[in-house]
Amino acid sequence: MTMEADGEHADIGVVGAGAWGTALAAMLASDGRDVLLWAREKELVETINRDHGNSLYLPDIPLPKTITATSDLGMMAACSTLLIVTPAQHMRAVLNELPETEADHVLCSKGIEAETQKFMVDVAAETVGGNDIAVLSGPTFAHEVARAQPTAVTLACSSEDQWQRLSPAIARPFFRPYYTADIVGAEIGGAVKNVLAIACGVVDGLGLGQNARASLISRGFAEMTRFGLACGAQAETLSGLSGLGDLVLTCSSTSSRNFSLGMGLGKGQSAAELMTDRRTVAEGASTAPVLQRFARGKGVDMPIVDAVCAVLEGGCSAAEMVGMLLARPLRAE
């Protein structure tokens, strides 16, 4: 029996062994449960199975021995629950490769598909449409989840029956999901906050202070809410864990890849320079121009998103971006 075959009896699978996927696998296996973890890189699979760690994406975190890594997506057919944690721009390709299964598909990636301007749930509906689809989103840094630090998330389900199936499968003493039926709202919060985190990183990189960052978070939340409501999301979802909660976390820490990208821009580096040779993905950089087009198509004003796009495209400097926002006409809040 090969190392990859040992997880054939796992009831839950995680597709994607980046930092977040590996952290979710560690959380799910924390009670001794068998978890199957898929990675495309065979070398990474061998490392995880041999060393019980992922030094490439989640260093210094020991992984439970009940996690089995595989590079064979076909093995996921035996799982009744699949957490899909591939980068947003690769979601469609990976879902197309998955074997036919009756498993619940829980989407854990945050973003909007650039080519089609579609949310991840729409991509999933077009590829695995016969399956029940859920979205897991919220304020979650991978290293904290992997270390079993208290975390609460939104679990948006397509039905209460799905919630009854998934909540006991995913919940752990330190990992608490909250139910909503608003799948679109959960997706929007996760996608928009990544772009706003880049803007907050710019403010930090420029050394503009806490007042400026707090103002940007608040006004960014207003943009998120306008866009979300225009897309049919519920205000309660946007002000919850997957919206405001994730926004505050991602816009306040260098542990955020998007915030770190913005900080580099604020310090004068170019987007191309900052994104070269990055192992981890700052989803906000891909999402920003798509979100801009999406919002304009719906007639939604998102000036912070516009400003981030201008900096990423090299149309203005970080300092000019801030000046552009401060020069906007005075208006009611």
C-alpha positions in Angstrom: 0.0 0.0 0.0 1.4 3.4 -0.9 1.5 6.4 1.4 -1.3 7.9 -0.6 -3.7 5.0 -0.1 -3.9 5.2 3.7 -6.6 7.8 3.7 -9.1 5.8 1.7 -11.5 5.5 4.6 -11.5 9.2 5.5 -15.1 10.6 5.6 -14.0 14.2 5.0 -11.6 15.6 2.4 -9.8 18.9 1.9 -9.0 19.9 -1.6 -6.0 22.2 -1.6 -2.9 22.0 0.7 -2.0 25.7 0.9 -1.8 27.3 4.3 -5.6 27.6 4.7 -6.4 24.1 3.4 -3.7 22.6 5.6 -5.0 24.5 8.6 -8.6 23.3 8.0 -7.3 19.7 7.7 -5.5 20.1 11.0 -8.6 21.5 12.7 -10.8 18.7 11.3 -8.3 16.0 12.4 -7.8 17.5 15.9 -10.2 15.0 17.4 -8.6 12.0 15.9 -10.7 11.9 12.7 -9.2 10.7 9.5 -8.9 13.5 7.0 -7.8 13.3 3.3 -5.8 16.3 2.1 -5.2 16.8 -1.7 -2.2 18.6 -3.1 -1.2 18.8 -6.7 2.6 18.7 -5.9 3.7 15.1 -5.3 6.7 16.3 -3.3 4.4 18.1 -0.9 2.3 15.0 -0.5 5.3 13.0 0.4 6.5 15.6 2.9 3.1 15.8 4.7 2.8 12.0 4.9 6.4 11.5 6.0 7.0 14.5 8.3 3.4 15.3 9.4 4.0 18.9 8.6 3.7 21.4 5.6 6.9 23.4 5.8 6.2 25.0 2.4 2.9 26.7 3.3 2.3 26.3 7.0 5.8 26.0 8.7 6.3 25.2 12.3 2.8 23.6 12.7 2.8 19.9 13.6 0.0 18.1 11.8 -2.1 15.2 13.3 -1.0 11.8 12.1 -4.6 11.1 11.0 -4.2 13.4 8.0 -3.3 11.6 4.8 -2.1 13.6 1.8 -2.7 12.5 -1.8 -2.2 13.9 -5.3 -5.0 11.7 -6.6 -8.3 13.6 -6.8 -10.1 10.3 -7.5 -9.6 9.3 -3.8 -12.0 12.1 -2.9 -14.9 10.1 -4.2 -15.1 8.2 -0.9 -15.6 11.4 1.2 -19.1 12.5 2.2 -17.9 16.1 2.8 -15.4 18.0 0.7 -13.9 21.3 1.6 -12.6 23.1 -1.5 -9.7 25.4 -0.7 -8.0 26.1 -4.0 -7.3 29.7 -5.1 -10.4 31.3 -6.6 -8.9 31.6 -10.0 -8.2 27.9 -10.1 -11.5 26.7 -8.6 -13.2 25.9 -11.8 -10.4 23.7 -13.2 -10.1 21.7 -10.0 -13.8 21.2 -9.6 -13.9 19.9 -13.2 -11.3 17.4 -12.3 -13.1 16.1 -9.2 -14.8 12.7 -9.5 -18.5 12.4 -9.5 -19.7 12.1 -5.9 -22.7 12.9 -3.8 -20.6 14.7 -1.3 -21.4 18.1 0.2 -19.1 20.7 -1.3 -18.0 23.4 1.1 -16.3 26.3 -0.7 -13.6 27.9 1.4 -11.9 30.2 -1.1 -12.6 33.9 -1.3 -12.8 35.8 -4.6 -14.6 36.3 -7.9 -13.6 34.5 -11.1 -11.8 37.0 -13.3 -12.8 35.6 -16.7 -16.5 35.2 -16.0 -17.2 37.7 -13.2 -18.9 35.0 -11.2 -18.8 34.1 -7.5 -17.4 30.7 -6.4 -20.9 29.3 -5.7 -21.8 30.1 -9.4 -18.7 28.4 -10.6 -19.5 25.3 -8.4 -23.1 25.3 -9.7 -21.7 25.0 -13.3 -19.3 22.3 -12.5 -20.7 20.1 -9.7 -24.3 21.4 -9.9 -25.8 18.2 -8.7 -24.2 18.5 -5.3 -25.3 20.5 -2.3 -23.0 23.5 -2.1 -22.1 25.5 1.1 -19.7 28.4 1.8 -17.4 28.7 4.8 -16.1 32.2 5.5 -15.1 34.4 8.3 -12.2 35.9 10.2 -9.6 33.1 10.0 -5.9 33.3 10.0 -4.6 29.9 9.0 -1.9 29.6 11.7 -4.3 30.4 14.5 -6.8 27.8 13.3 -4.0 25.2 13.0 -2.9 26.0 16.5 -6.5 25.4 17.8 -7.0 29.0 18.8 -10.7 30.0 19.2 -12.3 30.9 15.9 -15.9 31.6 14.8 -17.0 31.4 11.1 -20.1 31.7 9.0 -21.3 28.4 7.4 -23.8 29.4 4.6 -25.8 26.3 3.6 -28.2 25.7 0.8 -30.7 24.1 3.2 -31.2 23.5 6.9 -30.8 19.8 6.2 -27.3 20.5 4.9 -26.6 22.6 8.0 -27.6 19.6 10.2 -25.2 17.4 8.2 -22.3 19.8 8.1 -22.3 21.6 11.4 -21.3 18.5 13.5 -18.8 17.4 10.8 -17.0 20.8 10.9 -17.5 22.2 14.4 -14.8 21.6 17.0 -14.5 22.9 20.6 -12.3 25.8 19.3 -14.0 26.2 15.9 -17.6 27.4 16.0 -19.7 27.8 12.8 -22.8 30.0 12.7 -25.6 29.2 10.2 -27.0 31.4 7.5 -28.9 30.6 4.3 -27.4 33.7 2.6 -24.7 32.1 0.5 -24.3 35.2 -1.7 -23.7 37.4 1.3 -21.1 35.1 2.8 -19.3 35.1 -0.6 -19.4 38.8 -1.0 -17.9 39.6 2.4 -14.9 37.3 1.7 -14.2 38.7 -1.7 -14.6 42.4 -1.1 -12.6 42.5 2.2 -9.5 41.2 0.4 -9.5 44.3 -1.8 -10.1 46.7 1.1 -7.3 45.0 3.0 -4.9 46.1 0.3 -6.1 49.7 0.8 -5.5 49.5 4.5 -2.1 48.1 3.9 -1.3 51.1 1.8 -2.3 53.4 4.6 0.0 51.5 7.0 2.8 51.5 4.5 2.5 55.3 4.1 2.6 55.7 7.9 -0.7 57.5 8.0 -1.8 56.3 11.4 -4.7 54.5 13.1 -7.3 57.2 12.5 -6.9 56.8 8.8 -7.1 53.0 8.9 -10.2 53.0 11.1 -11.8 55.5 8.7 -10.9 53.4 5.7 -12.3 50.2 7.3 -15.6 52.0 8.1 -16.0 53.5 4.6 -14.9 50.2 3.1 -17.6 48.5 5.0 -20.1 51.0 3.5 -18.9 50.0 0.0 -19.2 46.3 0.8 -22.7 46.8 2.1 -23.8 48.8 -1.0 -22.4 46.2 -3.3 -23.8 43.3 -1.3 -27.3 44.6 -1.2 -27.2 45.3 -4.9 -26.3 41.6 -5.4 -29.1 40.4 -3.2 -27.2 39.8 0.0 -28.7 40.3 3.4 -27.4 43.2 5.6 -27.2 40.9 8.6 -24.7 38.7 6.8 -22.6 41.6 5.7 -22.4 42.9 9.3 -21.6 39.4 10.6 -18.5 37.2 10.8 -18.1 36.7 7.0 -18.4 40.4 6.3 -17.5 42.9 9.0 -15.7 40.3 11.1 -13.4 39.2 8.3 -12.9 42.8 7.2 -11.6 44.0 10.6 -9.2 41.1 10.9 -7.8 41.3 7.4 -7.4 45.1 7.5 -5.5 45.1 10.8 -2.7 42.6 10.6 0.5 41.9 8.6 -0.6 38.2 8.8 -3.0 39.1 6.0 -1.4 38.5 2.6 -3.5 41.3 1.1 -2.6 43.8 3.8 1.1 43.0 3.4 0.7 43.5 -0.4 -0.8 47.0 0.3 1.9 47.8 2.8 4.5 47.1 0.2 2.7 49.4 -2.3 2.6 52.1 0.4 6.3 51.8 0.8 6.9 52.4 -2.9 7.2 49.0 -4.3 5.3 48.0 -7.5 2.6 45.4 -7.6 4.6 43.3 -10.1 7.6 43.4 -7.9 5.6 42.4 -4.8 3.8 39.6 -6.5 6.8 37.9 -8.1 7.8 34.6 -6.6 5.0 34.7 -4.0 4.1 31.2 -2.9 0.9 32.4 -1.3 -1.8 34.2 -3.2 -3.1 37.7 -2.4 -6.6 37.1 -3.8 -7.4 40.8 -3.6 -5.1 41.7 -6.5 -7.0 39.4 -8.8 -10.4 40.3 -7.4 -10.0 44.1 -7.5 -10.4 44.7 -11.3 -13.2 42.2 -11.5 -15.0 43.7 -8.6 -14.6 47.2 -10.1 -16.3 46.0 -13.4 -19.0 44.1 -11.5 -19.8 47.2 -9.3 -19.9 49.6 -12.2 -22.2 47.2 -14.1 -24.6 47.4 -11.1 -24.2 51.2 -10.8 -22.6 50.8 -7.3 -20.1 53.5 -6.3 -16.9 51.9 -4.8 -14.2 54.6 -4.7 -11.8 52.6 -2.5 -11.9 49.7 -4.9 -11.3 52.1 -7.8 -8.3 53.6 -6.0 -6.8 50.1 -5.3 -7.2 49.2 -8.9 -5.4 52.4 -10.0 -2.4 51.6 -7.8 -2.3 47.9 -8.8 -2.4 48.9 -12.5 0.3 51.5 -12.0 -2.0 54.4 -12.8 -1.1 56.3 -9.7 1.2 56.1 -6.7 0.0 55.0 -3.2 0.2 58.6 -2.0 -1.8 59.8 -5.0 -4.4 57.1 -4.2 -4.9 58.5 -0.7 -5.0 62.1 -2.1 -7.6 61.0 -4.6 -9.9 59.6 -1.8 -9.4 62.6 0.4 -10.3 65.0 -2.4 -13.7 63.4 -3.0 -16.7 65.8 -2.6 -18.0 66.2 1.0 -21.2 64.4 1.6 -23.5 62.8 4.2 -22.3 59.6 5.7 
